[in-house]
């Protein structure tokens, strides 16, 4: 089936209510996932947002992904004032009753997630934090994988705040960054496996 016929078939099914679009909000805050090489400085920095560009590479016919650019900074520069901005944006989206994915730098991702968890009692949707160890577009980047996994997790997880990276799902209060292995792991002493808790 060619692309135009497939798109028309999806449009017709949506029009008659056979295929519901699932809205997912993606709040972008910068971090390694959005870093780019600057020829002027010869370094990697947060310059322009690129999440929207990479989302266009994915086949998401049943999803209405809305990108909400918020800030674009390294997470080591993230302050409580920035976390308040993120909390405000999340709070404004919660009445939509749609899952939220937040792209964020990995160094303080857990701190931001815990901040949101403390501030948002009675969540009815999942909030997923994700990022990358290597920027989108660079060889060996994990960014598109993590973003894709987060979009899926947002559709299947229950309400709560989670971190999704490298094929794993962690409740935000059960995870830490392991700088030696270059990934996230469950907290020491936590007998649970990665994934949502029962």
Rosetta blueprint (number, residue, H / E / L):
1 X L
2 X L
3 X H
4 X H
5 X H
6 X H
7 X H
8 X H
9 X H
10 X H
11 X H
12 X H
13 X H
14 X H
15 X H
16 X L
17 X L
18 X L
19 X L
20 X L
21 X L
22 X E
23 X E
24 X E
25 X E
26 X E
27 X E
28 X E
29 X E
30 X E
31 X L
32 X H
33 X H
34 X H
35 X E
36 X E
37 X E
38 X E
39 X L
40 X L
41 X L
42 X L
43 X E
44 X E
45 X E
46 X E
47 X L
48 X L
49 X L
50 X L
51 X H
52 X H
53 X H
54 X H
55 X H
56 X L
57 X L
58 X L
59 X L
60 X L
61 X L
62 X L
63 X E
64 X E
65 X E
66 X E
67 X E
68 X E
69 X E
70 X E
71 X E
72 X E
73 X E
74 X L
75 X H
76 X H
77 X H
78 X L
79 X L
80 X H
81 X H
82 X H
83 X H
84 X H
85 X H
86 X H
87 X H
88 X H
89 X H
90 X H
91 X H
92 X H
93 X H
94 X H
95 X L
96 X L
97 X L
98 X L
99 X E
100 X E
101 X E
102 X E
103 X E
104 X L
105 X L
106 X L
107 X L
108 X L
109 X H
110 X H
111 X H
112 X H
113 X H
114 X H
115 X H
116 X H
117 X H
118 X H
119 X H
120 X L
121 X L
122 X L
123 X L
124 X L
125 X L
126 X E
127 X E
128 X E
129 X E
130 X E
131 X L
132 X L
133 X L
134 X L
135 X L
136 X L
137 X L
138 X L
139 X L
140 X L
141 X L
142 X L
143 X H
144 X H
145 X H
146 X H
147 X H
148 X H
149 X H
150 X H
151 X H
152 X H
153 X H
154 X H
155 X H
156 X H
157 X L
158 X L
159 X L
160 X E
161 X E
162 X E
163 X E
164 X E
165 X E
166 X L
167 X L
168 X E
169 X E
170 X E
171 X E
172 X H
173 X H
174 X H
175 X E
176 X E
177 X E
178 X E
179 X L
180 X L
181 X L
182 X L
183 X E
184 X E
185 X E
186 X E
187 X L
188 X L
189 X L
190 X L
191 X L
192 X L
193 X L
194 X L
195 X L
196 X L
197 X L
198 X L
